Amino acid sequence: MTSSDKPDHATETPAGPSAGNAPAPTGVAAQDWATAAADPQYRAAVVDLLGALAYGELAAFERLAEDAKLAPTLEDKAELAKMASAEFHHFERLRNRLAEIGEEPTRAMEPFVAALDGFHRQTAPSDWLEGLVKAYVGDSIASDFYREVAVRLDADTRALVLAVLDDTGHAGFAVDRVRAAIDAEPRVGGRLALWARRLMGEALSQSQRVVADRDALSTMLVGGVADGFDLAEVGRMFSRITEAHTKRMAALGLAA
């Protein structure tokens, strides 16, 4: 998804607990899918996760196609079309994986449609620049969340999740266009900074609602399915996500 863009593309520093000198995976994270899926609660959590990601990718494809209509130049339209294509290929990989493990993809996505559609309705951009900021800053918060969860997944699922969160190129594109707009009209920066703060709040609230509504996912975060993820670590996780948001704002030339 456009949320695949990593924080602070200039440094490409991972935000999650897998960064730096992280210990070797243990527990579920050291297992393959066949072994880990023997636990029905873990399997349910992964199906939820893949379903949420798949719908997120499909929504990202649709939004990029819509954003292309607002693009000021043909070059920008073509760039967004290329990114939309990449998001759809990510969706296909997730859909195919769900089918491969015996799950119906549409059924796996359905629990997340209302929450994700609601988020996007509440944060509909009013112009081209707001759309770029949303794709780079807002959606990237969701990407950070999924990366945090990924380090506690089995090796096979982790590899897939990280692959579909890979940067589609939107980060550098958004930063270049937004910074150029601010340089040309500095007053734009204040409006976009307020917009980015709103996106931050809405995205965190939406992530928390999704997890709270799905028992398997919430158990994965607070312990019982994933290895070593306790309530204190959940707090640190959201602190890391907030820090990554601040880095993205700086990359855009906006105040957090």
Phi and psi restraints in degrees (value plus and minus 20) as a CYANA .aco file:
   2 THR   PHI     -81.9   -41.9
   2 THR   PSI     -39.1     0.9
   3 SER   PHI     -88.9   -48.9
   3 SER   PSI     -21.8    18.2
   4 SER   PHI     -91.2   -51.2
   4 SER   PSI     -34.4     5.6
   5 ASP   PHI     -88.3   -48.3
   5 ASP   PSI     112.8   152.8
   6 LYS   PHI    -100.4   -60.4
   6 LYS   PSI     135.1   175.1
   7 PRO   PHI     -85.9   -45.9
   7 PRO   PSI     121.5   161.5
   8 ASP   PHI      30.3    70.3
   8 ASP   PSI      54.8    94.8
   9 HIS   PHI     -81.1   -41.1
   9 HIS   PSI     -37.6     2.4
  10 ALA   PHI     -90.8   -50.8
  10 ALA   PSI     -50.2   -10.2
  11 THR   PHI    -127.4   -87.4
  11 THR   PSI     -42.9    -2.9
  12 GLU   PHI      31.4    71.4
  12 GLU   PSI      25.2    65.2
  13 THR   PHI    -109.1   -69.1
  13 THR   PSI     103.2   143.2
  14 PRO   PHI     -81.8   -41.8
  14 PRO   PSI     123.5   163.5
  15 ALA   PHI    -113.7   -73.7
  15 ALA   PSI     -40.2    -0.2
  16 GLY   PHI    -105.2   -65.2
  16 GLY   PSI     159.5   199.5
  17 PRO   PHI     -89.6   -49.6
  17 PRO   PSI     -28.1    11.9
  18 SER   PHI    -100.4   -60.4
  18 SER   PSI     -25.9    14.1
  19 ALA   PHI     -93.2   -53.2
  19 ALA   PSI     139.2   179.2
  20 GLY   PHI      48.8    88.8
  20 GLY   PSI    -159.5  -119.5
  21 ASN   PHI    -113.7   -73.7
  21 ASN   PSI      37.0    77.0
  22 ALA   PHI     -88.4   -48.4
  22 ALA   PSI     125.7   165.7
  23 PRO   PHI     -88.3   -48.3
  23 PRO   PSI     142.0   182.0
  24 ALA   PHI     -83.0   -43.0
  24 ALA   PSI     127.8   167.8
  25 PRO   PHI     -77.7   -37.7
  25 PRO   PSI     124.2   164.2
  26 THR   PHI    -153.1  -113.1
  26 THR   PSI     149.0   189.0
  27 GLY   PHI      40.3    80.3
  27 GLY   PSI    -157.4  -117.4
  28 VAL   PHI     -77.4   -37.4
  28 VAL   PSI     -58.4   -18.4
  29 ALA   PHI     -83.3   -43.3
  29 ALA   PSI     -38.7     1.3
  30 ALA   PHI    -114.3   -74.3
  30 ALA   PSI     -21.8    18.2
  31 GLN   PHI    -119.1   -79.1
  31 GLN   PSI     143.5   183.5
  32 ASP   PHI    -112.2   -72.2
  32 ASP   PSI     154.6   194.6
  33 TRP   PHI     -81.3   -41.3
  33 TRP   PSI     -64.0   -24.0
  34 ALA   PHI     -77.7   -37.7
  34 ALA   PSI     -58.9   -18.9
  35 THR   PHI     -95.4   -55.4
  35 THR   PSI     -68.9   -28.9
  36 ALA   PHI     -86.3   -46.3
  36 ALA   PSI     -54.1   -14.1
  37 ALA   PHI     -91.3   -51.3
  37 ALA   PSI     -26.7    13.3
  38 ALA   PHI     -84.7   -44.7
  38 ALA   PSI     -43.0    -3.0
  39 ASP   PHI    -105.2   -65.2
  39 ASP   PSI      92.9   132.9
  40 PRO   PHI     -82.9   -42.9
  40 PRO   PSI     -51.1   -11.1
  41 GLN   PHI     -90.6   -50.6
  41 GLN   PSI     -59.0   -19.0
  42 TYR   PHI     -84.9   -44.9
  42 TYR   PSI     -62.8   -22.8
  43 ARG   PHI     -78.8   -38.8
  43 ARG   PSI     -63.9   -23.9
  44 ALA   PHI     -82.3   -42.3
  44 ALA   PSI     -58.6   -18.6
  45 ALA   PHI     -84.4   -44.4
  45 ALA   PSI     -61.6   -21.6
  46 VAL   PHI     -88.0   -48.0
  46 VAL   PSI     -60.2   -20.2
  47 VAL   PHI     -80.5   -40.5
  47 VAL   PSI     -62.8   -22.8
  48 ASP   PHI     -80.6   -40.6
  48 ASP   PSI     -65.9   -25.9
  49 LEU   PHI     -82.0   -42.0
  49 LEU   PSI     -66.9   -26.9
  50 LEU   PHI     -86.4   -46.4
  50 LEU   PSI     -55.3   -15.3
  51 GLY   PHI     -84.8   -44.8
  51 GLY   PSI     -63.6   -23.6
  52 ALA   PHI     -83.9   -43.9
  52 ALA   PSI     -63.7   -23.7
  53 LEU   PHI     -84.5   -44.5
  53 LEU   PSI     -62.6   -22.6
  54 ALA   PHI     -82.0   -42.0
  54 ALA   PSI     -64.6   -24.6
  55 TYR   PHI     -88.7   -48.7
  55 TYR   PSI     -54.5   -14.5
  56 GLY   PHI     -81.3   -41.3
  56 GLY   PSI     -59.9   -19.9
  57 GLU   PHI     -87.9   -47.9
  57 GLU   PSI     -60.7   -20.7
  58 LEU   PHI     -84.5   -44.5
  58 LEU   PSI     -61.6   -21.6
  59 ALA   PHI     -85.0   -45.0
  59 ALA   PSI     -58.4   -18.4
  60 ALA   PHI     -82.7   -42.7
  60 ALA   PSI     -61.1   -21.1
  61 PHE   PHI     -79.2   -39.2
  61 PHE   PSI     -66.5   -26.5
  62 GLU   PHI     -83.8   -43.8
  62 GLU   PSI     -61.2   -21.2
  63 ARG   PHI     -90.1   -50.1
  63 ARG   PSI     -58.4   -18.4
  64 LEU   PHI     -84.6   -44.6
  64 LEU   PSI     -57.9   -17.9
  65 ALA   PHI     -83.7   -43.7
  65 ALA   PSI     -59.5   -19.5
  66 GLU   PHI     -87.9   -47.9
  66 GLU   PSI     -63.0   -23.0
  67 ASP   PHI     -80.4   -40.4
  67 ASP   PSI     -51.7   -11.7
  68 ALA   PHI     -80.0   -40.0
  68 ALA   PSI     -47.9    -7.9
  69 LYS   PHI     -87.2   -47.2
  69 LYS   PSI     -44.9    -4.9
  70 LEU   PHI    -111.0   -71.0
  70 LEU   PSI     -27.6    12.4
  71 ALA   PHI     -80.7   -40.7
  71 ALA   PSI     114.7   154.7
  72 PRO   PHI     -96.6   -56.6
  72 PRO   PSI     -39.2     0.8
  73 THR   PHI    -154.0  -114.0
  73 THR   PSI     141.7   181.7
  74 LEU   PHI     -83.6   -43.6
  74 LEU   PSI     -56.1   -16.1
  75 GLU   PHI     -79.6   -39.6
  75 GLU   PSI     -64.0   -24.0
  76 ASP   PHI     -85.5   -45.5
  76 ASP   PSI     -60.8   -20.8
  77 LYS   PHI     -79.8   -39.8
  77 LYS   PSI     -64.6   -24.6
  78 ALA   PHI     -85.5   -45.5
  78 ALA   PSI     -58.8   -18.8
  79 GLU   PHI     -84.0   -44.0
  79 GLU   PSI     -64.0   -24.0
  80 LEU   PHI     -87.4   -47.4
  80 LEU   PSI     -55.9   -15.9
  81 ALA   PHI     -82.6   -42.6
  81 ALA   PSI     -59.7   -19.7
  82 LYS   PHI     -83.8   -43.8
  82 LYS   PSI     -61.9   -21.9
  83 MET   PHI     -86.8   -46.8
  83 MET   PSI     -60.2   -20.2
  84 ALA   PHI     -80.3   -40.3
  84 ALA   PSI     -60.9   -20.9
  85 SER   PHI     -81.1   -41.1
  85 SER   PSI     -61.9   -21.9
  86 ALA   PHI     -83.3   -43.3
  86 ALA   PSI     -59.9   -19.9
  87 GLU   PHI     -84.5   -44.5
  87 GLU   PSI     -58.7   -18.7
  88 PHE   PHI     -87.0   -47.0
  88 PHE   PSI     -56.3   -16.3
  89 HIS   PHI     -84.9   -44.9
  89 HIS   PSI     -56.2   -16.2
  90 HIS   PHI     -81.9   -41.9
  90 HIS   PSI     -64.9   -24.9
  91 PHE   PHI     -77.0   -37.0
  91 PHE   PSI     -64.7   -24.7
  92 GLU   PHI     -81.3   -41.3
  92 GLU   PSI     -59.1   -19.1
  93 ARG   PHI     -83.4   -43.4
  93 ARG   PSI     -62.4   -22.4
  94 LEU   PHI     -89.0   -49.0
  94 LEU   PSI     -63.0   -23.0
  95 ARG   PHI     -80.0   -40.0
  95 ARG   PSI     -63.4   -23.4
  96 ASN   PHI     -86.6   -46.6
  96 ASN   PSI     -55.8   -15.8
  97 ARG   PHI     -87.4   -47.4
  97 ARG   PSI     -61.4   -21.4
  98 LEU   PHI     -80.2   -40.2
  98 LEU   PSI     -64.6   -24.6
  99 ALA   PHI     -83.9   -43.9
  99 ALA   PSI     -58.0   -18.0
 100 GLU   PHI     -82.2   -42.2
 100 GLU   PSI     -55.5   -15.5
 101 ILE   PHI    -113.1   -73.1
 101 ILE   PSI      -7.1    32.9
 102 GLY   PHI      66.4   106.4
 102 GLY   PSI       1.1    41.1
 103 GLU   PHI    -132.3   -92.3
 103 GLU   PSI     124.6   164.6
 104 GLU   PHI    -101.4   -61.4
 104 GLU   PSI      96.6   136.6
 105 PRO   PHI     -76.6   -36.6
 105 PRO   PSI     -64.2   -24.2
 106 THR   PHI     -82.4   -42.4
 106 THR   PSI     -61.8   -21.8
 107 ARG   PHI     -83.3   -43.3
 107 ARG   PSI     -56.8   -16.8
 108 ALA   PHI     -89.2   -49.2
 108 ALA   PSI     -51.3   -11.3
 109 MET   PHI    -102.0   -62.0
 109 MET   PSI     -50.7   -10.7
 110 GLU   PHI     -73.6   -33.6
 110 GLU   PSI     -59.3   -19.3
 111 PRO   PHI     -82.5   -42.5
 111 PRO   PSI     -35.5     4.5
 112 PHE   PHI    -126.8   -86.8
 112 PHE   PSI     -24.6    15.4
 113 VAL   PHI     -83.4   -43.4
 113 VAL   PSI     -69.2   -29.2
 114 ALA   PHI     -81.5   -41.5
 114 ALA   PSI     -65.9   -25.9
 115 ALA   PHI     -85.4   -45.4
 115 ALA   PSI     -66.2   -26.2
 116 LEU   PHI     -89.6   -49.6
 116 LEU   PSI     -60.8   -20.8
 117 ASP   PHI     -84.3   -44.3
 117 ASP   PSI     -58.3   -18.3
 118 GLY   PHI     -82.3   -42.3
 118 GLY   PSI     -63.3   -23.3
 119 PHE   PHI     -79.1   -39.1
 119 PHE   PSI     -65.3   -25.3
 120 HIS   PHI     -90.9   -50.9
 120 HIS   PSI     -50.8   -10.8
 121 ARG   PHI     -86.5   -46.5
 121 ARG   PSI     -60.6   -20.6
 122 GLN   PHI     -92.4   -52.4
 122 GLN   PSI     -39.4     0.6
 123 THR   PHI    -143.6  -103.6
 123 THR   PSI      15.9    55.9
 124 ALA   PHI     -87.8   -47.8
 124 ALA   PSI     103.6   143.6
 125 PRO   PHI     -89.4   -49.4
 125 PRO   PSI     127.9   167.9
 126 SER   PHI    -113.0   -73.0
 126 SER   PSI     -34.0     6.0
 127 ASP   PHI    -176.3  -136.3
 127 ASP   PSI    -199.5  -159.5
 128 TRP   PHI     -77.3   -37.3
 128 TRP   PSI     -66.2   -26.2
 129 LEU   PHI     -87.7   -47.7
 129 LEU   PSI     -60.5   -20.5
 130 GLU   PHI     -83.6   -43.6
 130 GLU   PSI     -55.1   -15.1
 131 GLY   PHI     -83.7   -43.7
 131 GLY   PSI     -61.8   -21.8
 132 LEU   PHI     -84.3   -44.3
 132 LEU   PSI     -63.0   -23.0
 133 VAL   PHI     -84.6   -44.6
 133 VAL   PSI     -60.3   -20.3
 134 LYS   PHI     -82.1   -42.1
 134 LYS   PSI     -65.2   -25.2
 135 ALA   PHI     -83.8   -43.8
 135 ALA   PSI     -59.9   -19.9
 136 TYR   PHI    -101.8   -61.8
 136 TYR   PSI     -66.2   -26.2
 137 VAL   PHI    -112.7   -72.7
 137 VAL   PSI     -74.2   -34.2
 138 GLY   PHI     -85.0   -45.0
 138 GLY   PSI     -75.9   -35.9
 139 ASP   PHI     -86.5   -46.5
 139 ASP   PSI     -47.4    -7.4
 140 SER   PHI     -86.9   -46.9
 140 SER   PSI     -43.9    -3.9
 141 ILE   PHI     -82.7   -42.7
 141 ILE   PSI     -61.8   -21.8
 142 ALA   PHI     -82.8   -42.8
 142 ALA   PSI     -59.3   -19.3
 143 SER   PHI     -81.3   -41.3
 143 SER   PSI     -63.0   -23.0
 144 ASP   PHI     -79.2   -39.2
 144 ASP   PSI     -62.2   -22.2
 145 PHE   PHI     -80.6   -40.6
 145 PHE   PSI     -66.6   -26.6
 146 TYR   PHI     -85.8   -45.8
 146 TYR   PSI     -54.8   -14.8
 147 ARG   PHI     -85.4   -45.4
 147 ARG   PSI     -58.1   -18.1
 148 GLU   PHI     -81.8   -41.8
 148 GLU   PSI     -63.8   -23.8
 149 VAL   PHI     -86.7   -46.7
 149 VAL   PSI     -56.4   -16.4
 150 ALA   PHI     -78.5   -38.5
 150 ALA   PSI     -52.8   -12.8
 151 VAL   PHI     -88.6   -48.6
 151 VAL   PSI     -31.8     8.2
 152 ARG   PHI    -125.4   -85.4
 152 ARG   PSI     -13.0    27.0
 153 LEU   PHI    -109.9   -69.9
 153 LEU   PSI     143.1   183.1
 154 ASP   PHI     -82.2   -42.2
 154 ASP   PSI     139.7   179.7
 155 ALA   PHI     -79.6   -39.6
 155 ALA   PSI     -61.2   -21.2
 156 ASP   PHI     -87.8   -47.8
 156 ASP   PSI     -65.9   -25.9
 157 THR   PHI     -88.2   -48.2
 157 THR   PSI     -58.6   -18.6
 158 ARG   PHI     -79.7   -39.7
 158 ARG   PSI     -64.2   -24.2
 159 ALA   PHI     -81.6   -41.6
 159 ALA   PSI     -60.8   -20.8
 160 LEU   PHI     -86.4   -46.4
 160 LEU   PSI     -67.1   -27.1
 161 VAL   PHI     -80.0   -40.0
 161 VAL   PSI     -66.5   -26.5
 162 LEU   PHI     -85.1   -45.1
 162 LEU   PSI     -53.8   -13.8
 163 ALA   PHI     -86.3   -46.3
 163 ALA   PSI     -62.0   -22.0
 164 VAL   PHI     -98.7   -58.7
 164 VAL   PSI     -32.5     7.5
 165 LEU   PHI    -110.7   -70.7
 165 LEU   PSI     -18.7    21.3
 166 ASP   PHI     -82.1   -42.1
 166 ASP   PSI     130.3   170.3
 167 ASP   PHI     -84.4   -44.4
 167 ASP   PSI     104.2   144.2
 168 THR   PHI    -105.4   -65.4
 168 THR   PSI     -21.5    18.5
 169 GLY   PHI      82.8   122.8
 169 GLY   PSI     -22.1    17.9
 170 HIS   PHI     -89.8   -49.8
 170 HIS   PSI     -49.3    -9.3
 171 ALA   PHI     -79.3   -39.3
 171 ALA   PSI     -79.2   -39.2
 172 GLY   PHI     -82.3   -42.3
 172 GLY   PSI     -58.7   -18.7
 173 PHE   PHI     -81.6   -41.6
 173 PHE   PSI     -68.7   -28.7
 174 ALA   PHI     -83.4   -43.4
 174 ALA   PSI     -65.0   -25.0
 175 VAL   PHI     -80.3   -40.3
 175 VAL   PSI     -66.1   -26.1
 176 ASP   PHI     -80.1   -40.1
 176 ASP   PSI     -66.9   -26.9
 177 ARG   PHI     -90.1   -50.1
 177 ARG   PSI     -61.5   -21.5
 178 VAL   PHI     -88.9   -48.9
 178 VAL   PSI     -63.7   -23.7
 179 ARG   PHI     -84.0   -44.0
 179 ARG   PSI     -58.1   -18.1
 180 ALA   PHI     -84.1   -44.1
 180 ALA   PSI     -59.6   -19.6
 181 ALA   PHI     -85.9   -45.9
 181 ALA   PSI     -59.3   -19.3
 182 ILE   PHI     -88.7   -48.7
 182 ILE   PSI     -59.2   -19.2
 183 ASP   PHI     -81.3   -41.3
 183 ASP   PSI     -58.4   -18.4
 184 ALA   PHI     -95.6   -55.6
 184 ALA   PSI     -52.2   -12.2
 185 GLU   PHI    -165.6  -125.6
 185 GLU   PSI      68.1   108.1
 186 PRO   PHI     -74.5   -34.5
 186 PRO   PSI     -49.0    -9.0
 187 ARG   PHI     -83.7   -43.7
 187 ARG   PSI     -42.6    -2.6
 188 VAL   PHI     -80.5   -40.5
 188 VAL   PSI     -52.0   -12.0
 189 GLY   PHI     -79.2   -39.2
 189 GLY   PSI     -60.8   -20.8
 190 GLY   PHI     -83.7   -43.7
 190 GLY   PSI     -64.4   -24.4
 191 ARG   PHI     -82.6   -42.6
 191 ARG   PSI     -63.8   -23.8
 192 LEU   PHI     -90.3   -50.3
 192 LEU   PSI     -51.5   -11.5
 193 ALA   PHI     -84.5   -44.5
 193 ALA   PSI     -63.6   -23.6
 194 LEU   PHI     -82.7   -42.7
 194 LEU   PSI     -60.7   -20.7
 195 TRP   PHI     -82.0   -42.0
 195 TRP   PSI     -63.5   -23.5
 196 ALA   PHI     -85.6   -45.6
 196 ALA   PSI     -56.2   -16.2
 197 ARG   PHI     -85.6   -45.6
 197 ARG   PSI     -60.0   -20.0
 198 ARG   PHI     -82.8   -42.8
 198 ARG   PSI     -63.3   -23.3
 199 LEU   PHI     -79.4   -39.4
 199 LEU   PSI     -60.5   -20.5
 200 MET   PHI     -79.1   -39.1
 200 MET   PSI     -69.6   -29.6
 201 GLY   PHI     -83.3   -43.3
 201 GLY   PSI     -64.7   -24.7
 202 GLU   PHI     -86.0   -46.0
 202 GLU   PSI     -60.3   -20.3
 203 ALA   PHI     -87.1   -47.1
 203 ALA   PSI     -62.7   -22.7
 204 LEU   PHI     -84.9   -44.9
 204 LEU   PSI     -62.1   -22.1
 205 SER   PHI     -82.9   -42.9
 205 SER   PSI     -61.3   -21.3
 206 GLN   PHI     -86.0   -46.0
 206 GLN   PSI     -61.4   -21.4
 207 SER   PHI     -81.5   -41.5
 207 SER   PSI     -62.7   -22.7
 208 GLN   PHI     -86.5   -46.5
 208 GLN   PSI     -57.7   -17.7
 209 ARG   PHI     -85.7   -45.7
 209 ARG   PSI     -62.7   -22.7
 210 VAL   PHI     -80.1   -40.1
 210 VAL   PSI     -66.4   -26.4
 211 VAL   PHI     -85.5   -45.5
 211 VAL   PSI     -63.6   -23.6
 212 ALA   PHI     -82.7   -42.7
 212 ALA   PSI     -51.1   -11.1
 213 ASP   PHI    -101.3   -61.3
 213 ASP   PSI     -31.6     8.4
 214 ARG   PHI    -140.0  -100.0
 214 ARG   PSI      87.9   127.9
 215 ASP   PHI     -78.0   -38.0
 215 ASP   PSI     -62.2   -22.2
 216 ALA   PHI     -85.2   -45.2
 216 ALA   PSI     -61.2   -21.2
 217 LEU   PHI     -87.0   -47.0
 217 LEU   PSI     -62.1   -22.1
 218 SER   PHI     -85.5   -45.5
 218 SER   PSI     -56.5   -16.5
 219 THR   PHI     -85.2   -45.2
 219 THR   PSI     -56.3   -16.3
 220 MET   PHI     -80.9   -40.9
 220 MET   PSI     -55.9   -15.9
 221 LEU   PHI     -98.7   -58.7
 221 LEU   PSI     -59.3   -19.3
 222 VAL   PHI    -119.6   -79.6
 222 VAL   PSI     -19.6    20.4
 223 GLY   PHI      95.6   135.6
 223 GLY   PSI     135.5   175.5
 224 GLY   PHI      89.9   129.9
 224 GLY   PSI     -45.7    -5.7
 225 VAL   PHI    -142.5  -102.5
 225 VAL   PSI     -79.2   -39.2
 226 ALA   PHI     -95.9   -55.9
 226 ALA   PSI     139.9   179.9
 227 ASP   PHI    -109.3   -69.3
 227 ASP   PSI      94.4   134.4
 228 GLY   PHI      58.7    98.7
 228 GLY   PSI      -1.6    38.4
 229 PHE   PHI    -118.2   -78.2
 229 PHE   PSI      81.1   121.1
 230 ASP   PHI    -125.8   -85.8
 230 ASP   PSI     159.1   199.1
 231 LEU   PHI     -82.2   -42.2
 231 LEU   PSI     -58.0   -18.0
 232 ALA   PHI     -83.2   -43.2
 232 ALA   PSI     -58.3   -18.3
 233 GLU   PHI     -88.4   -48.4
 233 GLU   PSI     -52.8   -12.8
 234 VAL   PHI     -80.8   -40.8
 234 VAL   PSI     -61.8   -21.8
 235 GLY   PHI     -81.7   -41.7
 235 GLY   PSI     -62.7   -22.7
 236 ARG   PHI     -86.2   -46.2
 236 ARG   PSI     -54.0   -14.0
 237 MET   PHI     -80.0   -40.0
 237 MET   PSI     -68.1   -28.1
 238 PHE   PHI     -88.3   -48.3
 238 PHE   PSI     -47.9    -7.9
 239 SER   PHI     -86.1   -46.1
 239 SER   PSI     -60.7   -20.7
 240 ARG   PHI     -85.7   -45.7
 240 ARG   PSI     -58.0   -18.0
 241 ILE   PHI     -84.1   -44.1
 241 ILE   PSI     -61.2   -21.2
 242 THR   PHI     -83.8   -43.8
 242 THR   PSI     -61.0   -21.0
 243 GLU   PHI     -83.2   -43.2
 243 GLU   PSI     -60.6   -20.6
 244 ALA   PHI     -84.2   -44.2
 244 ALA   PSI     -57.1   -17.1
 245 HIS   PHI     -80.5   -40.5
 245 HIS   PSI     -63.1   -23.1
 246 THR   PHI     -80.9   -40.9
 246 THR   PSI     -58.8   -18.8
 247 LYS   PHI     -85.5   -45.5
 247 LYS   PSI     -59.8   -19.8
 248 ARG   PHI     -85.3   -45.3
 248 ARG   PSI     -60.6   -20.6
 249 MET   PHI     -80.4   -40.4
 249 MET   PSI     -61.6   -21.6
 250 ALA   PHI     -84.5   -44.5
 250 ALA   PSI     -59.4   -19.4
 251 ALA   PHI     -82.5   -42.5
 251 ALA   PSI     -52.5   -12.5
 252 LEU   PHI    -101.0   -61.0
 252 LEU   PSI     -31.4     8.6
 253 GLY   PHI      62.6   102.6
 253 GLY   PSI       5.0    45.0
 254 LEU   PHI    -133.8   -93.8
 254 LEU   PSI     131.7   171.7
 255 ALA   PHI    -104.3   -64.3
 255 ALA   PSI     112.3   152.3
